[in-house]
Each structure stands twice: as C-alpha cells, then as structure tokens.
Amino acid sequence: MRLLFISHYFQPEPNFFFGLPFAKELAGRGYEVEVLTGFPNYPGGRIYDGYRVRILQRETLEGIPINRVPLYPSHDNSPIKRILCYTSFGLTASTIGAWAVKRADVAYVIQGPITVGLPAWILRVVKGIPFVLHIQDLWPDSLQSSGMFNSQVGLKMVGAWCNFIYKRAAKIVAITPGIKEKLRERGVPEDNIEVIYNWCDDSQICRAEPNKELAKTLGMAGRFNIVFAGNMGKAQALGAVLEAAKIVGDKQPNVQFVFMGSGVEVDMLKQKAGDMCLKNVIFFARRPVSEVGPILSIADVLLVHLKDDALFRITIPSKTQAYMTVGRPLLIGVRGDAAELVKKANAGLPCEPENPQSIAEAVLKFHAMPPEQLDAMGQNGKRFYDEHLSFNIAATRFEKIFMSIAKR
C-alpha cells in the first residue's frame, strides 16, 4: 500500500509524534511512504542550515522520500507573518506538491494548521486520494485561545473551512476524547472519529534505576523533589507553582521544586523566585532528550501544569505520556482529559491549575505518602502507557484505519 504523509512540519524539525519515526515504522511494516512538507524552519522561524527555499526539493531521509515545497518561514508573534507561513504552504502544497507526488492509496494528513486541509482536498479531487485527518490542534479554538487572532469574522471563516475539510475526510483521528466531543458537536458523525492518544519517544526515555550520584551532583539528594521538565511559557503558568512552593516551604522545607527547560518565561520565573526568597526552588537549563530521562527518574513526583483555559481541558500535554514511561507519579495541574487519563491509570493526583493552595495541598499529600505508595503509582502509569499509549499500539491502530479506507 502507498501512503502519502502531508505535514506542515517534518524532520529535521522536532516532530516525533507523527514525523519521520512514524513514517519509518510504517515503511518497516511494508508500506511505501512518501512525504509532502515544507522547508524546515520551526521553532525559530529561520530556514535550517543546509536548506534554502526553492520551487521543489526532493531528498531522502533514512529511506523515506521527501518532497519539500516553498513557504514563508515564520514562527514569531506576528499574526500576519504566521498567516503567511501557514497559507503559503497550503497553496504551494496544493499546486507544486500535488503535481510532484505520486498517487497514493491513502493520505495521512497531520493537522496543526488547518491549511494542510487544502492540499489534502485538492489531491482527493485531482488524484482520488482519500485522506485521514489527524487533529493535533483544534482550530479555530486554538487561534482564539492564543490571542494571536481575534477577528470574529476571520474566526468564523476559519471555522467554516474546518467544517468543509472535516466533511471530506475519510476518517478523523482526535488525540483526546474532548476533541472528539467538540467535533461531534460541530456535526462530524461519531463513527467517523477515532481517538488515538499521542505517544512519546519512549526509545529515548531512560527507564533505569535512579542514579544516586546524579542526584548528588544536581543538588537533589536528600530532598523530596517535584520536577517540571519542558517549555516554560505563558501557557504553563508556572508563576502559580512558585507561589505553591512558598506555601510548601513554610510547612515542609525538605520539599524542593525543580524546573528544567527553556522558554520565554524562564527569566521572569527566576526573578520571581529570587524576589520571593525561595530556598526550595532550583532551575536547570534545557537538556538533550538522552539526559532528561535519568533526571526524571530521580524525581519523587513529576509535575504537569497548564493555565486554566477551556482549550486545555481537551488537551493532553505530551509530557504526560513521557512522564508515565519513567515510572514516577504525576501531579497533574490540568483540568479535563489530562486529569482523566492520569486518574484512569491511577498514576498520580490532580490539583487545580493556577491555584497555589491546591497545588501545595497535593504536593503535601504526596510527601506524606510512604515510598511504596509513590512507587506503585509510578508503576501504574508505566504499565498503562505500555498497554494503551505506546508508539507500537498507536501505529497498529493507524494501520487498521489505513487498511479499512484502502479497502473501500
């Protein structure tokens, strides 16, 4: 069977969930895979070294043929530049890309920006290729929530385009039950939507025993460590976690909050921690994926936190799955689907996002638990991930979808 991947982002851009590893996995299962994408520029908005925008570039990455078409590179905060980035790829993929790719049995369309729906529809009309739409980012909801695009007329136009594409997809895959429910409310037939949770790069996550020497080196030995790893931006709302650290520190000085990563809020968070004279907070710079796992494994609790926004109630942050693979309990400061997933796995405790008192109370509950209970929670999450969320499980479910569509 021939599969065509259509994605705004692709390797060498950071794109594990649905990029090159997924294409290689399917190729290894006997599928002939081809990719239609743009020139790599995410997340910095600059074309990567070794590339330059041209009419069409064909290359092969680890055995997978890639067709790259022009786009306007931008990922800054300018709405106009971001629109140019998204629409330029949609247009060139629908023209140059539609001509360049071979006919496939099924197109797998990864929807971040909904503009990828244009080449999917064009290829359906011109070459008769049915498509599976994998919704990672629900539009226009995410546009409105981000505050980048507030025109009500524009949002209605984007919503109408989304509905047009949904009706033409052979199958829609949602990454959370909440997104499925939103799609159903918008008129998409329930039997045309399937929920497949995102997976993580479990091949890169260390599952080794905690390294005591590493804990000493990092200043984590002899402390009860609450670890947050990843992007520290406005969406993570980590200022509330610092306020919780103050509450906890007054009651249990042994508890330490560890922040590891990068992001636009890092400097502000460091300044706030200093202004609050917090003695129980430390920051580490962003580390390579290969070094993250060992640090997560010496945590007592792993923290997931997002601001209290309606959109995030139907979102499951990717770090949730990554944390589960490590085998440590989760403190989940996200309402909705993410909290339900952790509850279903019996892998941790919830707290109210952006509520310092609630965060602090959950941390103190964890601290009062015996080590055996913490370990059991962590193993529950690890087992749940392996049985329901892993890369292999997701790939098999996608394979069944592709086969069923091809048989039609």
Helices and strands as residue ranges (DSSP letters): E 2-7, H 20-28, E 32-38, E 57-61, E 64-69, H 79-92, I 93-97, H 98-100, E 106-111, G 114-116, H 117-127, E 131-135, H 141-146, H 152-168, E 171-174, H 177-185, G 190-192, E 193-195, H 212-218, E 224-229, G 234-236, H 239-251, E 255-260, H 266-275, E 281-284, H 289-297, E 301-305, G 310-314, H 318-326, E 330-333, H 337-345, E 348-350, H 356-368, H 371-384, I 385-389, H 391-407
